[in-house]
Structure formats: structure tokens, C-alpha cells
């Protein structure tokens, strides 16, 4: 059975039923085969997860020379937004990315391109490594939130009503900004990303 079909089906299970639903037995049943077929490709579930996660990184179709030409800030901005959008299309996949550091070929290529852009722009090696790691965690954290894994939260309309109804005598600062709350998570993501990039620029200049 082609590896591509197996990984695509595994990702579909995650999309349909959640990350916890992905198992070798469930995947074999969905494919209409036995688990022995899967073990020819993967030693265990962790190996399967690694392939599914790397497929997510493959959604970021950016070449190294294109990123270098953008300059490091635009390169990281582009990668962050593209990864965020890719994870948003697969609502449950972000949970899988928490399980281990992605080391598949697509993840390695993306890491290589981003770190190369940082090094080319004068970042010392240690700072370049920290910058990419922080960016990755930032994107993943927001992806998990936007896909509703926290559970139990009010929707934006309900939250807005709560903020609008606060007692100005008790919470004057909150009442002042109530008309701007809650901040849409996509806006939070973009705002925080710009702060992160600005901070990295200062660190590079001070290095």
C-alpha cells in the first residue's frame, strides 16, 4: 500500500475524530487492511505521527532562495502565517505536533531555510536557533487555541457581552477597553508576531 495513501488517511482520521483517535488499529480499519501492512512502514504510532506532522510542514511551499530574498523578518512572518493557516485547515493536527520535535524532511527543510535567513542577516548561531524555536512554539500555541482544544470557552459574542457589562466602578480599565474586546485570535497572532520580530531585531543588534 502506498505510503502517501496511509499518511493521508491518518491525517483524515485526525481531522475527523481528533488526535487521540489515531491508532494503528483504527488506521488499518479505515484502510481496510491489517496492522501488519502498517508495520511495514512504521515501527510504532510515534513513527506514524512523525509522518503525519511532516505532511503538515509540507504545506509550507516556500523555497530557501525565496525566503532569503525576503529578508529575515518577512521570511519569518511568511512562514509563521503560512504554518498557522495550514494548521487551521486541519483543526486537530496541532495536538500531534506537541508530542515531539518535528524532524521529518519537510520540517528539517523549513527549519534550514528559516535559520539560514537568520544567519544571513547577522544573527549569531545561538540566537538564530533560539529565534526559530521560539517562533515554532508561538505558532503551535496559537494553533492549538484557535482550534478550540481548550474547550468550554464562550464565543466572541458572549465574551463581548460580558466585557460590555462590567461595572466601571470595579473595573474601570476593563470598561474603557471593553469595546475592543475580545481581540480576535487572528489579530492577537499578528500583533504578537510583530512584537516577537521586533524583539528579535533588538537582540540581533545588541549581539
C-alpha positions in Angstrom: 0.0 0.0 0.0 1.4 3.4 -1.0 2.8 5.4 1.9 1.1 8.6 0.7 -2.3 6.9 1.0 -1.6 5.7 4.5 -0.4 9.2 5.7 -3.3 10.9 4.0 -5.8 8.6 5.7 -4.1 9.0 9.1 -4.4 12.8 8.7 -8.1 12.4 7.8 -8.7 10.4 11.0 -7.1 13.2 13.0 -9.3 15.8 11.1 -12.5 13.8 11.6 -12.1 12.3 15.1 -9.2 14.1 16.9 -5.5 13.3 17.6 -6.3 10.8 20.3 -8.3 8.7 17.8 -5.2 7.9 15.7 -4.0 4.4 16.3 -2.5 1.7 14.2 -5.7 -0.4 14.6 -8.0 2.5 13.7 -5.9 3.4 10.7 -5.8 -0.2 9.5 -9.6 -0.4 9.8 -10.1 2.8 7.8 -7.8 1.5 5.1 -9.5 -1.9 5.0 -6.2 -3.7 5.7 -4.4 -5.3 8.6 -2.0 -3.7 11.0 0.8 -5.8 9.6 0.6 -3.6 6.5 1.2 -0.5 8.5 4.1 -2.0 10.5 6.0 -2.5 7.2 6.1 1.3 7.0 6.2 2.3 10.7 7.7 0.8 13.8 5.1 2.3 16.1 2.5 5.0 16.4 5.2 7.6 17.1 6.7 6.9 13.7 3.3 7.3 12.1 2.7 10.6 13.9 6.0 11.9 12.7 5.0 11.3 9.1 1.6 13.0 9.7 3.3 16.0 11.3 5.8 16.3 8.5 3.0 16.3 6.0 1.7 19.5 7.8 5.1 21.1 7.3 5.0 20.1 3.6 2.0 22.6 3.3 4.5 25.4 3.6 5.6 25.6 0.0 8.4 28.1 0.3 11.9 27.8 -1.2 15.1 28.8 0.6 16.1 31.3 -2.0 12.7 33.0 -1.9 13.0 33.3 1.9 16.5 34.7 1.7 15.3 37.3 -0.8 12.6 38.5 1.5 14.9 39.4 4.4 14.7 37.6 7.8 11.7 39.5 9.2 9.4 38.9 6.2 10.7 35.4 5.9 9.7 34.5 9.4 6.5 36.4 9.1 5.6 34.5 5.9 6.5 31.1 7.5 4.5 31.8 10.7 1.4 32.9 8.9 1.6 30.0 6.4 2.0 27.4 9.1 -0.8 29.0 11.2 -3.1 28.8 8.2 -2.1 25.2 7.4 -2.8 24.1 11.0 -6.1 25.9 10.9 -7.1 23.9 7.9 -6.5 20.7 9.9 -8.2 21.5 13.1 -6.9 18.7 15.2 -3.4 18.3 13.8 -1.7 20.8 16.2 -2.1 18.3 19.1 0.2 15.9 17.3 2.9 18.5 17.0 3.2 18.7 20.8 4.2 15.1 21.1 7.8 15.5 19.7 10.1 17.9 17.9 9.4 17.6 14.2 12.4 16.0 12.4 10.9 14.8 9.1 12.3 16.0 5.8 9.8 18.8 5.3 10.3 20.1 8.9 14.0 19.9 8.5 13.9 21.8 5.2 11.7 24.6 6.7 14.0 24.9 9.7 17.0 25.0 7.5 15.6 27.8 5.3 14.5 29.9 8.3 17.8 29.5 10.2 19.7 30.3 7.0 17.8 33.5 6.6 18.6 34.5 10.2 22.3 33.7 9.9 22.5 35.5 6.6 21.1 38.6 8.3 23.7 38.6 11.0 22.1 36.6 13.8 24.7 34.7 15.9 24.2 30.9 15.7 22.8 30.5 19.2 20.3 33.4 18.8 19.2 32.1 15.4 18.5 28.7 16.9 16.5 30.3 19.8 14.6 32.5 17.4 13.4 29.7 15.2 12.5 27.5 18.2 10.5 30.4 19.8 8.7 31.2 16.6 7.7 27.5 16.2 6.3 27.3 19.7 4.5 30.6 19.2 2.7 29.3 16.1 1.9 26.0 17.7 0.5 27.6 20.8 -1.9 29.8 18.8 -2.8 26.9 16.5 -3.9 24.9 19.5 -6.0 27.7 20.8 -7.6 28.7 17.5 -8.7 25.1 17.0 -10.6 25.0 20.3 -8.7 22.4 22.2 -9.1 24.4 25.4 -12.9 23.7 25.4 -15.6 25.3 27.5 -15.0 28.9 26.4 -17.7 31.4 25.5 -17.9 32.5 21.9 -16.8 36.0 20.9 -20.4 37.5 21.0 -20.9 36.1 24.5 -17.4 37.4 25.7 -18.2 40.8 24.2 -21.4 41.0 26.2 -19.5 40.1 29.4 -16.9 42.8 28.8 -19.6 45.4 27.9 -21.5 44.6 31.2 -18.6 45.0 33.6 -19.1 47.5 36.4 -16.9 50.6 35.6 -16.6 51.3 39.3 -15.0 48.0 40.0 -13.1 47.5 36.7 -12.6 51.0 35.2 -9.7 50.0 32.9 -11.6 47.0 31.5 -14.6 49.1 30.9 -12.5 51.6 29.0 -11.3 49.0 26.5 -14.5 46.8 26.5 -15.4 48.0 23.0 -12.2 46.4 21.7 -12.6 43.1 23.5 -12.3 40.2 22.9 -9.5 40.6 20.5 -9.9 38.1 17.5 -7.3 35.4 17.9 -6.0 36.1 14.3 -5.4 39.7 15.3 -3.7 38.5 18.5 -1.5 36.2 16.5 -0.4 39.0 14.1 0.1 41.5 16.9 2.2 39.1 19.0 4.2 38.1 16.0 5.2 41.6 15.2 6.3 42.1 18.9 8.3 38.9 18.6 10.0 40.0 15.4 10.7 43.5 16.9 12.3 41.9 20.0 14.5 39.6 17.8 15.7 42.7 15.9 16.8 44.3 19.1 18.5 41.2 20.3 20.4 40.8 17.0 21.5 44.4 17.1 22.8 44.0 20.6 24.6 40.7 20.0 
